Amino acid sequence: MRPGLDAVIDDALGVLLSDGLADVVELAVCARDGAIEAHARSGSVGFDAAGSVRWERGRNPLERQDPAAFSPLDDELANLRPHQDRNHYPFAYRSLAQLFDDPRAPDVAVVHTGAHNWEERGGHRGEHGSLGVVQSRAPLIASGAGVRALGVIEAAARMIDVAPTVAALAGIERDDGALLRAQDGEVLANLVDPAGRPARVVVFLWDGTNANVMAALAEAGELPNVARLMGGGTTYRHGLVASFPSVTLANHTTAVTGVHPGRHGILHNYYFDRSTGRQIIANAPDTWHRVRDQISRDVETIFEAVGRATGGFTAAVNEPSDRGAGYATFDLLRSGEVGSVVDALPTPVDVPGATLEFANLKREYAWSSGADNLAVQQAIELWSGARGNPRPTLMWVNLILPDSGNHLGGPYSEIGHAALRDTDRRMGQVLDAMGWGDDQTAFLLIADHGMEESDPDCKGDWDLALEAAGVRFRDEGYGFLYLDP
């Protein structure tokens, strides 16, 4: 530990856990004296990287870790924005500990409350990023060849399990069970049917989708293509739990590599490298095509693993964490064929399949609709070989409109639901072009994190309180505090 840092951490914790920030800060987490510490106002817990509790003071703030909490949707709506003493944090010990495996981890990580609206930082009605179950829980649906048709099962998985499961479906085998070069997750054996190995695997990632809302809309007939996948396969009722922090690029990369952010190197959408004094910006239109350069060389992406083990052609459609893919959308920027992301997108009025009420009203909705429409075109062309390619052994399709719609209105809003309906239609176009039901393709539908409705009246900025107390810090991410002792 750097000289003087221990005292500054205590100063920061004193501010963050003060009564004045009770509506804003849920937990504060740090690593020192060989333990990970999680602090709330009602108590603290220290634990090691393996998840063994070393000490408790007051009430253990991580004692509730049920991934089935606040599920299905009726239960979630009956428990909106649960207080810390009622919230649940699935797989919390390892999810927090992994962050500090990377030397670029913050000195203190702040977990915001579900109610907190980030107005001071351009916030939204729908939020994610916390350790809480609603913001961490993404959907998980598998269907098609090589997948057991178990219907809806009372189960939850982890984001780190995605890549190993895709690897198993793609036919990668190893005696030691590690299908990728580095692997924190495991194959979801109850999902994979070894008697029906598929020839190809397709993964749809709906960015920023609330698992309970998706399931409810599918059951109500509003998402017929999601229902199509559900009807022929297995749905994890309690979803897919993101690694902390539950943000986009950290968990895209976790899904693609099968390891936590603290091992693969994409710690947050924004974070800081003390050794170089450099801010790392992962989640921005100007930097998406460079994200893969931040992925550790000690880990392997699913694109690299499938190519290595099978020699098959892989495609990453609109996926920034695309290292090793035979085709990658962001190669258009890397090669200079497209000058910027914006240059590649149609104007809002030219976006087919968009709900015009919202595309004409909200720039983010129109922009994301254009990106997803382009992704659908690429996926269909790649599947047909129109780009001069063989049919992909693995195709990964990232669709971003759900994140935009849910941020704008929250996951229970009409604009949020419209984003899911639009995305369902676009996914259906791809499924139809693939000849759904060809008995040769496995499909996974996932998201990178969930989404929770914030309280527009719950405002506040812990940075201001830290500054007023004289704590010297740099806040990245928002919520990664790098302290100056």
CORKACOR-V606574 format. One record per helix or strand of 3 or more residues. SS is the DSSP state (2 for helix, 1 for strand). FROM is the first residue (numbers start at 1). TO is the last residue. If there is no record, write none. Layout:
# CORKACOR-V606574
SS:FROM:TO
SS:FROM:TO
This chain:
# CORKACOR-V606574
2:5:16
2:19:21
1:25:32
1:35:40
1:43:47
1:53:58
2:73:78
2:92:101
1:108:112
2:119:121
2:133:136
1:140:144
1:151:153
2:161:169
2:194:196
1:200:206
2:211:219
2:224:231
1:233:236
2:248:257
2:261:264
1:270:273
1:278:281
2:288:294
2:302:310
1:314:317
2:331:334
2:342:344
2:348:350
2:356:359
2:363:384
1:394:399
2:401:409
2:414:433
1:441:446
2:462:468
1:473:476
1:480:483
